[in-house]
Amino acid sequence: MNFQLNKMPNTKRLQNISQVQTITRLLNSATLPKSIFIKGYYERYLCAHRDGEVYWHGTNPRSYETFVVEQEPNNKFSLKGIHGKYLSAFSNGTVTCNTYSVGNNELFEVVKYGNYTFLRSIHNTFLSTNLAGAAKAITMQRTQYLERVVIENANPGEPAPASAPASAPASAPASAPASAPASAPASAPASAPVNNTRGERGPQGQQGQQGSSGKQGSSGKQGPVGPQGPVGPQGPAGKTIHSGDHGILGETIYNHTKHGSVSLIVDTPYATYTGSGFIIKYKNKYYICTAAHNVMLSDRNNLATNIQASIYRKNQQPILIPCKSIGVAGAADVTILEFDNSIGGLDHIEWADELPETGEACYVLGDPLGLDAISITEGTIRDAKYIMENIIESVSISAPIQQGNSGGPILNKHGKAVAIVSYSHDIHSTFGWGCSSKIMKMVAEYIIEGYESTKQVTNFVGGTIGSNMYAVNALYLLAMNVTNYPLQGFYFYNANWITPKYIVDEIDGTPIGVYDSQSTPYQIYTSPKKTFKLKLKHIDNSEYTQIIYRTSTNISPDQDIPLGGPNSNPNIKRVEPVKQNKQIIDANKYNNTREKSRRTYKMKL
């Protein structure tokens, strides 16, 4: 059984759950397949991990996305994951898969509204998705949108159970032939009296056959902890991993992702560049994601056209194939390349299911210096939401990066992309950063959707409110000669409508700043033409507070460029592709009309 997901019609949004209940109809849960996949609005499947976490995973379902449907009373059902644990939806919106028994939190039902399907919990909340991939159970506020699901048969060869007949009547006994009426007793009186007295109870019949066992009830309260058992024998010593060694995890990640890493060759009239990139997959088609500064010749409207990718295919020979940029996000330093998918043997790197944690391990794939294609280096997430000189939320790392790593993926401990390699601080190869997957995934899908629908280059043009915003950090406080202000908020630099002493403390009621508990102003970039509520403070007056409203406008082409250009802080360097300058030799002086090349490794600013 497959409830197909269609586009949302232009209907009025429902305001509360009571309205939803009046217009939805309950489906017969007995018609569901025995084993199902649940696909959310963004075409990702609900996944139950062995540790109890539940999230929306990839676009191709695997065993982790399989749920077994078990019928419960009152047309409810429970969903058992691949590890034998049941899906739970709690009243606070949390969704887990961490219990081996069925209680109220594990009961669900399928409801329909028009052509759309929803999964409702016992708390009248609905299974919901979002761009970050988190699974929640929320009160219906955006009917037919984030709460829509598609239920697919996980065993398509096995038909869904048929519905029982509406009311199959029992067969009536055949009528006696008309020609053979029963003879009445010869002497029966015309109106014999009827005896209404109840007779005596007959003897008890034999005991019937025992019925099948009922479903096991929920687990009782856990008993007290028993005494500790004896200590077992000591196990064998584990493998020693030396400091700086990639270890087993790095080796596993490399083998899992190496076919998704590519080396790029970009040829321009003035030079040839070698950089890195990685293959992504969207709606069953493969694309390459890389840094915009690898293909931008001047701005978002002037892109390189001679681009080739060296792809290490699975079970096949490597291949060099032409590709083209189908759109860029200049300020985010992201571009998407299209190439011929018919070459076969392709693999891709998945986007991370969640944002990284500061301090966790990370890995960088790429072609450093153009000398070591598909190599890996290891480091630590320095800052999971780093911002420097713009409002692009980024991931800062300590993994060593070199010229040629530009556009390569930054991977988490699961081998999934959390960011892209774009910049470094001056000569410090272990202080690099690039756009977070939170923004990069959204930008990539915007570019691809626009290009596939128009077959025209589709750039993502982000928003600005008049000037770049900079985080309040220690250097800023020193420059302002202030020592008693906390590291919170962002300020404007070179703005014609406000001075750097005014600090944006909150955006739409959310505190912004450099700490984990604070947010960043990235939504100004991702939501052009939206009006934002800004709470201002003043660095010289702790009592000062003012609320203003500013509307985000599209970034102009001359400002929509990656950092590291001539107008940027000179300490910010783009992690450039390796450059080979072209020099035309004087034919008379050298008696040589051939074009000669000189390879340099000096970083272009």
C-alpha positions as CSV (number, residue, x, y, z in Angstrom):
1,M,0.0,0.0,0.0
2,N,1.4,3.3,-1.0
3,F,-0.1,6.7,-0.1
4,Q,1.3,9.0,-2.8
5,L,2.5,12.5,-1.9
6,N,1.2,15.2,-4.2
7,K,1.9,19.0,-4.3
8,M,0.0,21.0,-1.8
9,P,-3.1,22.8,-3.2
10,N,-3.8,26.4,-2.5
11,T,-6.0,25.9,0.6
12,K,-6.3,27.9,3.7
13,R,-4.1,26.7,6.6
14,L,-5.8,25.2,9.6
15,Q,-5.4,27.1,12.8
16,N,-5.6,24.4,15.5
17,I,-5.9,20.7,16.1
18,S,-9.6,20.7,16.7
19,Q,-10.1,21.8,13.1
20,V,-7.9,19.0,11.9
21,Q,-10.0,16.5,13.8
22,T,-13.2,17.6,12.1
23,I,-11.9,17.3,8.6
24,T,-9.7,14.2,8.8
25,R,-11.0,10.7,8.3
26,L,-9.5,7.7,10.0
27,L,-8.0,4.9,7.8
28,N,-8.5,1.3,8.6
29,S,-5.1,0.3,10.1
30,A,-5.7,-3.3,9.1
31,T,-5.1,-2.4,5.5
32,L,-1.5,-1.3,6.2
33,P,1.3,-3.5,4.9
34,K,3.0,-5.7,7.6
35,S,6.3,-3.9,7.0
36,I,6.5,-0.2,6.0
37,F,8.8,2.7,5.1
38,I,7.7,6.2,6.2
39,K,8.8,9.0,3.9
40,G,8.6,12.7,5.0
41,Y,7.9,15.9,3.1
42,Y,11.6,16.4,2.1
43,E,11.6,12.8,0.6
44,R,13.7,11.4,3.4
45,Y,12.8,8.3,5.3
46,L,12.2,7.9,9.0
47,C,15.1,6.1,10.6
48,A,15.4,4.4,14.0
49,H,18.9,4.1,15.2
50,R,20.0,1.4,17.7
51,D,20.7,4.0,20.3
52,G,17.0,5.1,20.3
53,E,17.4,8.3,18.2
54,V,14.9,8.9,15.4
55,Y,15.5,11.2,12.5
56,W,14.8,11.6,8.8
57,H,17.6,10.0,6.8
58,G,18.5,9.5,3.2
59,T,16.3,9.3,0.1
60,N,16.9,5.6,-0.4
61,P,15.4,3.5,2.4
62,R,17.5,0.8,4.1
63,S,16.9,-1.7,6.9
64,Y,17.2,1.1,9.5
65,E,14.1,2.7,8.0
66,T,11.9,-0.4,8.2
67,F,9.0,-0.5,10.7
68,V,6.8,-3.5,11.5
69,V,3.1,-2.7,11.9
70,E,1.4,-4.4,14.9
71,Q,-2.3,-4.0,15.3
72,E,-3.6,-2.6,18.6
73,P,-7.2,-2.1,19.9
74,N,-9.5,0.7,18.7
75,N,-7.9,0.8,15.2
76,K,-4.6,1.9,16.6
77,F,-1.2,0.3,15.7
78,S,2.4,0.3,17.0
79,L,5.5,0.5,14.9
80,K,8.5,-1.7,15.8
81,G,11.9,-0.8,14.5
82,I,14.6,-3.0,13.1
83,H,16.2,-3.4,16.6
84,G,13.0,-4.7,18.2
85,K,12.2,-1.3,19.8
86,Y,8.9,0.6,19.4
87,L,8.5,4.1,18.0
88,S,7.3,6.5,20.8
89,A,5.8,10.0,20.5
90,F,5.6,11.8,23.8
91,S,3.3,14.7,24.8
92,N,6.3,17.2,24.7
93,G,6.9,16.4,21.0
94,T,9.9,14.1,21.5
95,V,10.1,11.1,19.2
96,T,12.3,8.1,20.2
97,C,12.6,4.4,19.4
98,N,13.9,3.0,22.7
99,T,11.3,0.7,24.4
100,Y,10.6,-3.0,24.0
101,S,7.0,-2.7,25.2
102,V,3.8,-0.9,24.0
103,G,2.1,1.7,26.1
104,N,0.1,4.8,25.3
105,N,3.1,6.7,23.8
106,E,3.5,3.9,21.3
107,L,0.0,4.0,19.7
108,F,-0.6,5.7,16.3
109,E,-3.3,6.0,13.7
110,V,-3.3,7.0,10.1
111,V,-5.6,9.9,9.1
112,K,-6.3,11.4,5.7
113,Y,-7.1,15.0,4.7
114,G,-7.9,15.3,1.0
115,N,-5.1,13.4,-0.9
116,Y,-2.6,13.7,2.0
117,T,-1.7,11.2,4.7
118,F,-0.7,12.0,8.3
119,L,0.6,9.8,11.2
120,R,-1.2,10.9,14.5
121,S,-0.1,9.9,18.0
122,I,-2.3,9.2,21.0
123,H,-1.6,12.8,22.1
124,N,-3.2,14.3,19.0
125,T,0.2,15.3,17.7
126,F,1.5,14.6,14.2
127,L,4.8,13.2,13.0
128,S,6.7,16.1,11.5
129,T,10.0,16.8,9.7
130,N,12.2,19.8,9.1
131,L,15.3,20.9,7.1
132,A,17.6,19.7,9.9
133,G,16.2,16.2,9.7
134,A,14.9,16.0,13.3
135,A,11.8,13.9,13.9
136,K,9.2,15.6,16.1
137,A,5.5,15.0,17.0
138,I,3.8,18.4,17.0
139,T,0.4,20.0,17.1
140,M,-0.8,20.5,13.5
141,Q,-0.1,24.1,12.5
142,R,1.0,23.7,8.8
143,T,-1.5,21.2,7.6
144,Q,-0.5,19.3,4.4
145,Y,3.1,20.5,4.6
146,L,5.8,19.4,7.2
147,E,3.4,16.8,8.7
148,R,2.6,15.0,5.4
149,V,4.0,11.5,5.1
150,V,4.0,8.7,2.5
151,I,3.6,5.1,3.7
152,E,5.4,2.6,1.5
153,N,5.3,-1.2,1.5
154,A,8.8,-2.4,2.7
155,N,8.1,-5.8,1.1
156,P,6.5,-4.8,-2.3
157,G,6.3,-8.5,-3.3
158,E,3.9,-9.1,-0.4
159,P,0.5,-7.6,-1.0
160,A,-1.2,-5.6,1.6
161,P,-3.9,-7.4,3.6
162,A,-7.3,-7.1,2.0
163,S,-10.1,-5.3,3.9
164,A,-12.8,-7.6,5.4
165,P,-16.2,-7.6,3.6
166,A,-18.5,-4.9,4.9
167,S,-21.1,-7.3,6.3
168,A,-21.1,-10.7,4.7
169,P,-24.6,-12.2,5.5
170,A,-24.7,-15.7,6.7
171,S,-26.4,-18.1,4.1
172,A,-30.1,-18.7,4.9
173,P,-31.2,-22.3,4.9
174,A,-32.8,-23.5,1.7
175,S,-36.5,-23.2,1.6
176,A,-38.5,-26.4,1.7
177,P,-40.1,-27.4,-1.7
178,A,-43.6,-25.9,-2.1
179,S,-45.0,-29.3,-3.1
180,A,-43.9,-31.0,0.2
181,P,-45.6,-29.1,3.1
182,A,-45.2,-30.6,6.5
183,S,-48.4,-32.4,7.6
184,A,-50.1,-31.0,10.7
185,P,-51.1,-33.4,13.5
186,A,-54.5,-34.8,12.8
187,S,-56.1,-34.0,16.1
188,A,-54.4,-30.8,17.0
189,P,-56.9,-28.3,18.5
190,A,-57.4,-25.0,16.7
191,S,-55.8,-23.0,19.5
192,A,-53.6,-25.1,21.7
193,P,-52.4,-23.4,25.0
194,V,-48.7,-22.4,25.1
195,N,-46.6,-23.4,28.1
196,N,-44.4,-20.4,29.1
197,T,-42.8,-22.1,32.1
198,R,-38.9,-22.2,31.9
199,G,-37.5,-25.8,32.0
200,E,-34.8,-27.0,34.3
201,R,-31.1,-26.2,33.4
202,G,-29.5,-29.0,31.5
203,P,-26.2,-30.6,32.4
204,Q,-23.0,-28.6,31.7
205,G,-21.4,-29.3,28.4
206,Q,-17.8,-30.4,27.9
207,Q,-15.0,-27.8,28.1
208,G,-14.2,-26.3,24.7
209,Q,-10.7,-26.2,23.1
210,Q,-8.4,-23.6,24.6
211,G,-8.2,-20.4,22.5
212,S,-5.0,-18.8,21.2
213,S,-2.9,-16.7,23.6
214,G,-3.7,-13.0,23.8
215,K,-1.2,-10.3,23.2
216,Q,1.4,-9.8,26.0
217,G,0.6,-7.0,28.3
218,S,2.9,-4.1,29.0
219,S,5.9,-4.7,31.2
220,G,5.4,-4.4,35.0
221,K,7.4,-2.2,37.3
222,Q,11.1,-3.1,37.4
223,G,12.1,-5.0,40.5
224,P,15.0,-4.1,42.7
225,V,18.6,-4.6,41.5
226,G,20.0,-8.0,42.4
227,P,23.4,-8.6,43.9
228,Q,26.4,-8.0,41.7
229,G,27.9,-11.1,40.1
230,P,31.5,-12.2,40.3
231,V,34.0,-10.3,38.2
232,G,34.7,-12.1,34.9
233,P,38.1,-12.8,33.4
234,Q,40.0,-9.9,31.8
235,G,39.5,-9.5,28.1
236,P,42.4,-9.2,25.6
237,A,44.1,-5.9,25.2
238,G,42.6,-3.5,22.6
239,K,44.4,-2.2,19.6
240,T,46.7,0.8,20.4
241,I,46.1,3.9,18.3
242,H,49.0,6.3,18.5
243,S,48.6,10.1,18.6
244,G,48.1,11.6,15.2
245,D,47.1,8.2,13.7
246,H,43.9,8.1,11.7
247,G,43.0,4.8,13.4
248,I,40.2,2.5,12.5
249,L,37.6,5.2,12.3
250,G,39.5,7.3,9.8
251,E,40.3,4.2,7.7
252,T,36.6,3.2,7.7
253,I,35.4,6.7,6.7
254,Y,38.0,6.9,3.9
255,N,36.9,3.6,2.4
256,H,33.2,4.6,2.7
257,T,33.6,8.1,1.1
258,K,36.6,7.9,-1.4
259,H,34.4,7.3,-4.4
260,G,32.5,10.4,-3.6
261,S,35.5,12.7,-3.7
262,V,36.6,14.4,-7.0
263,S,39.6,16.4,-8.3
264,L,38.7,19.3,-10.5
265,I,40.6,21.0,-13.4
266,V,39.4,24.5,-14.3
267,D,40.8,26.0,-17.4
268,T,40.6,29.8,-18.0
269,P,42.2,32.1,-20.6
270,Y,44.8,33.0,-18.1
271,A,45.5,30.0,-15.9
272,T,44.6,26.4,-15.1
273,Y,43.5,25.5,-11.6
274,T,43.3,22.2,-9.8
275,G,40.9,21.9,-6.8
276,S,38.6,19.5,-5.0
277,G,34.9,18.7,-4.8
278,F,32.5,16.0,-3.8
279,I,29.5,14.2,-5.3
280,I,26.0,14.8,-3.9
281,K,22.7,13.2,-4.8
282,Y,19.4,14.9,-5.2
283,K,16.2,13.2,-6.5
284,N,18.1,10.3,-7.9
285,K,20.6,12.4,-9.9
286,Y,24.3,13.0,-9.1
287,Y,25.9,16.5,-9.0
288,I,29.3,17.9,-7.8
289,C,29.5,20.5,-5.0
290,T,32.6,22.6,-4.7
291,A,33.8,26.1,-3.7
292,A,32.4,29.0,-5.8
293,H,35.9,30.6,-5.9
294,N,37.1,27.6,-7.9
295,V,34.8,28.7,-10.9
296,M,34.0,32.4,-10.4
297,L,36.1,34.6,-12.7
298,S,34.9,37.9,-11.3
299,D,31.3,37.7,-9.9
300,R,28.3,35.4,-9.9
301,N,27.5,36.3,-13.6
302,N,31.0,35.4,-14.9
303,L,31.8,31.7,-14.4
304,A,34.4,29.4,-15.9
305,T,33.1,27.2,-18.7
306,N,35.9,24.7,-19.2
307,I,35.6,22.5,-16.1
308,Q,36.6,18.8,-15.9
309,A,36.2,16.4,-13.0
310,S,38.4,13.3,-12.3
311,I,36.0,10.7,-10.7
312,Y,37.2,7.5,-9.0
313,R,34.3,5.2,-9.9
314,K,33.4,2.0,-8.0
315,N,34.6,-1.2,-9.7
316,Q,35.6,0.7,-12.8
317,Q,38.5,2.8,-14.1
318,P,38.8,6.4,-13.1
319,I,37.4,8.9,-15.7
320,L,37.9,12.5,-16.6
321,I,34.5,14.0,-17.6
322,P,33.4,17.6,-18.5
323,C,31.0,19.4,-16.2
324,K,29.4,22.8,-16.0
325,S,28.4,25.2,-13.2
326,I,24.6,25.4,-12.9
327,G,24.6,28.1,-10.2
328,V,26.6,29.7,-7.4
329,A,26.0,31.2,-4.0
330,G,28.9,33.7,-4.0
331,A,28.9,34.9,-0.4
332,A,28.5,31.3,0.9
333,D,31.3,30.2,-1.5
334,V,29.3,27.2,-2.9
335,T,28.6,26.1,-6.5
336,I,27.0,23.1,-8.0
337,L,28.3,21.3,-11.1
338,E,26.3,19.1,-13.5
339,F,27.8,16.1,-15.3
340,D,26.8,13.1,-17.4
341,N,25.5,10.4,-14.9
342,S,25.5,7.7,-17.6
343,I,29.2,6.9,-16.9
344,G,28.1,4.5,-14.1
345,G,30.0,3.4,-11.0
346,L,29.0,6.6,-9.1
347,D,28.8,7.1,-5.3
348,H,28.0,10.2,-3.3
349,I,28.6,11.7,0.1
350,E,25.5,12.3,2.2
351,W,24.7,15.5,4.1
352,A,25.0,15.3,7.8
353,D,21.8,14.5,9.7
354,E,22.5,17.0,12.4
355,L,24.9,19.8,13.1
356,P,28.3,18.9,14.5
357,E,29.4,19.4,18.1
358,T,32.4,21.5,18.9
359,G,35.2,19.2,19.9
360,E,34.2,16.2,17.9
361,A,36.5,14.6,15.3
362,C,36.4,15.7,11.7
363,Y,38.0,14.6,8.4
364,V,38.9,16.4,5.2
365,L,38.9,14.8,1.8
366,G,40.6,16.4,-1.2
367,D,43.6,16.9,-3.5
368,P,46.2,19.0,-1.5
369,L,48.7,20.8,-3.8
370,G,47.3,18.8,-6.7
371,L,49.7,16.0,-5.6
372,D,47.6,13.6,-3.6
373,A,44.1,13.0,-5.0
374,I,41.5,11.6,-2.7
375,S,43.6,11.9,0.4
376,I,42.3,12.3,4.0
377,T,43.4,14.3,6.9
378,E,42.0,14.4,10.5
379,G,41.3,17.1,13.0
380,T,38.8,18.5,15.5
381,I,35.8,20.8,15.1
382,R,37.1,24.1,16.5
383,D,33.7,25.9,16.3
384,A,30.5,24.4,15.0
385,K,29.0,27.8,14.1
386,Y,31.9,30.0,13.3
387,I,31.4,33.4,11.6
388,M,34.1,35.7,10.2
389,E,33.5,39.0,8.3
390,N,30.1,37.8,6.9
391,I,26.9,36.2,8.2
392,I,27.5,32.8,6.7
393,E,27.3,30.3,9.5
394,S,30.4,28.1,9.1
395,V,32.3,25.2,10.6
396,S,35.9,25.9,11.8
397,I,38.4,23.0,12.0
398,S,41.9,22.1,13.1
399,A,42.5,19.5,10.3
400,P,45.5,20.6,8.1
401,I,44.4,22.0,4.8
402,Q,46.5,23.1,1.8
403,Q,46.1,24.8,-1.5
404,G,44.1,22.4,-3.7
405,N,41.8,21.3,-0.8
406,S,39.5,24.1,-1.9
407,G,35.9,22.8,-2.3
408,G,36.6,19.5,-0.6
409,P,34.1,18.2,2.0
410,I,34.6,18.4,5.8
411,L,33.2,15.1,7.2
412,N,31.9,14.2,10.7
413,K,32.6,11.0,12.5
414,H,29.9,9.3,10.5
415,G,31.5,10.2,7.1
416,K,28.8,12.8,6.3
417,A,29.4,16.3,5.0
418,V,29.1,19.0,7.7
419,A,30.9,21.8,5.7
420,I,33.1,22.7,2.8
421,V,36.8,23.9,2.7
422,S,36.9,27.6,1.7
423,Y,39.2,29.7,3.9
424,S,42.1,29.8,6.4
425,H,43.7,32.4,8.6
426,D,46.8,33.7,7.0
427,I,49.5,31.0,7.0
428,H,47.7,28.8,9.6
429,S,46.8,25.6,7.7
430,T,45.2,24.3,10.9
431,F,42.7,27.1,11.3
432,G,40.3,26.7,8.3
433,W,36.6,27.0,7.8
434,G,33.8,26.9,5.3
435,C,30.0,27.1,4.9
436,S,28.0,24.8,7.2
437,S,25.8,22.1,5.7
438,K,22.9,23.9,7.4
439,I,23.2,26.6,4.7
440,M,25.0,24.6,2.0
441,K,22.3,21.9,1.6
442,M,19.6,24.5,1.3
443,V,21.6,26.5,-1.3
444,A,22.4,23.3,-3.3
445,E,18.8,22.2,-3.5
446,Y,17.7,25.7,-4.5
447,I,20.2,25.8,-7.3
448,I,19.3,22.3,-8.6
449,E,15.6,22.9,-8.4
450,G,15.9,26.1,-10.3
451,Y,18.2,24.7,-13.0
452,E,16.2,21.5,-13.6
453,S,12.9,23.4,-14.0
454,T,14.3,26.1,-16.3
455,K,17.6,24.6,-17.7
456,Q,19.1,28.0,-17.0
457,V,21.9,28.9,-14.6
458,T,20.2,29.6,-11.2
459,N,22.2,31.5,-8.6
460,F,21.2,31.7,-5.0
461,V,21.3,35.4,-4.2
462,G,21.2,35.9,-0.4
463,G,20.1,38.8,1.7
464,T,21.8,41.7,3.6
465,I,20.6,44.6,5.7
466,G,23.1,47.1,4.4
467,S,26.4,45.9,5.7
468,N,28.3,42.9,6.9
469,M,27.9,42.0,10.5
470,Y,30.8,41.0,12.7
471,A,30.7,39.1,16.0
472,V,31.6,40.9,19.1
473,N,34.9,39.4,20.0
474,A,38.0,40.3,22.1
475,L,39.7,42.2,19.3
476,Y,36.6,44.3,18.8
477,L,36.5,45.2,22.5
478,L,40.2,46.1,22.5
479,A,39.6,48.3,19.4
480,M,36.7,50.1,21.2
481,N,38.8,50.4,24.4
482,V,36.1,48.6,26.3
483,T,36.7,46.0,29.0
484,N,33.4,45.6,30.7
485,Y,31.1,44.3,27.9
486,P,30.3,40.6,27.4
487,L,31.0,38.7,24.2
488,Q,27.5,38.9,22.9
489,G,25.9,40.3,19.8
490,F,27.0,41.5,16.4
491,Y,28.0,44.9,15.2
492,F,28.0,46.6,11.7
493,Y,31.2,47.8,10.0
494,N,31.3,50.5,7.3
495,A,27.5,50.9,7.4
496,N,26.0,54.2,6.3
497,W,23.1,54.0,8.7
498,I,24.6,52.9,12.0
499,T,28.0,53.1,13.8
500,P,30.0,50.1,15.1
501,K,29.2,51.1,18.7
502,Y,25.6,49.9,18.3
503,I,25.3,46.1,18.9
504,V,22.5,43.9,17.7
505,D,21.8,41.8,20.8
506,E,18.8,39.8,19.5
507,I,17.2,39.0,16.2
508,D,13.4,38.2,16.3
509,G,13.8,37.7,20.1
510,T,16.7,35.2,19.8
511,P,20.1,36.2,21.4
512,I,23.0,36.1,19.0
513,G,26.7,35.8,19.7
514,V,29.7,33.5,19.7
515,Y,28.7,31.0,22.4
516,D,26.9,27.7,21.9
517,S,23.7,29.0,23.6
518,Q,23.5,31.9,21.2
519,S,22.4,31.9,17.6
520,T,24.0,33.6,14.5
521,P,22.4,36.1,12.1
522,Y,22.6,33.6,9.1
523,Q,18.9,33.9,8.5
524,I,19.3,37.4,7.1
525,Y,21.3,35.7,4.3
526,T,19.0,32.8,3.8
527,S,15.7,34.8,3.9
528,P,16.1,37.8,1.6
529,K,13.1,40.3,1.5
530,K,12.1,39.3,5.1
531,T,11.7,42.0,7.8
532,F,13.7,41.3,11.0
533,K,13.2,42.7,14.5
534,L,16.5,43.9,15.9
535,K,17.2,44.6,19.5
536,L,20.0,47.2,19.8
537,K,22.4,47.9,22.6
538,H,25.2,50.5,22.9
539,I,28.7,49.6,24.0
540,D,29.1,52.8,26.0
541,N,25.7,52.6,27.8
542,S,24.6,49.4,29.3
543,E,21.1,50.8,30.0
544,Y,20.5,51.6,26.4
545,T,18.0,49.4,24.5
546,Q,16.2,50.1,21.2
547,I,14.0,48.0,18.9
548,I,14.3,48.6,15.1
549,Y,13.1,46.8,12.0
550,R,15.2,46.1,8.9
551,T,14.3,44.3,5.7
552,S,16.8,42.0,4.1
553,T,17.6,42.9,0.5
554,N,19.4,40.9,-2.2
555,I,23.2,41.2,-2.2
556,S,24.6,43.1,-5.2
557,P,26.9,41.2,-7.6
558,D,30.0,43.1,-6.5
559,Q,29.3,42.2,-2.9
560,D,28.1,38.6,-3.5
561,I,31.7,37.1,-3.6
562,P,33.7,34.8,-1.4
563,L,35.9,36.2,1.4
564,G,39.6,36.6,0.7
565,G,39.3,39.1,-2.2
566,P,40.9,42.5,-2.4
567,N,38.3,44.1,-0.1
568,S,38.6,41.5,2.7
569,N,40.7,41.4,5.7
570,P,44.2,40.6,4.4
571,N,44.6,37.9,7.1
572,I,41.8,35.9,5.5
573,K,43.0,33.6,2.7
574,R,41.0,31.6,0.3
575,V,42.1,28.0,0.2
576,E,42.8,28.4,-3.5
577,P,43.1,25.7,-6.1
578,V,46.6,25.0,-7.3
579,K,47.4,27.5,-10.1
580,Q,49.4,27.0,-13.3
581,N,50.0,30.4,-15.0
582,K,50.0,30.5,-18.8
583,Q,52.9,32.4,-20.4
584,I,53.1,33.1,-24.1
585,I,56.7,33.0,-25.3
586,D,58.0,35.6,-27.7
587,A,58.4,33.6,-31.0
588,N,61.3,35.8,-32.4
589,K,63.3,35.7,-29.2
590,Y,63.0,32.0,-28.4
591,N,62.2,30.8,-31.9
592,N,59.4,28.9,-30.4
593,T,55.6,29.4,-31.0
594,R,54.5,26.9,-28.4
595,E,52.8,27.9,-25.2
596,K,54.9,27.1,-22.2
597,S,53.6,26.8,-18.6
598,R,55.1,27.4,-15.2
599,R,53.7,25.8,-12.1
600,T,53.6,27.9,-9.0
601,Y,52.4,27.0,-5.5
602,K,52.1,30.6,-4.2
603,M,48.6,31.2,-2.7
604,K,46.6,33.7,-4.8
605,L,45.0,36.4,-2.6
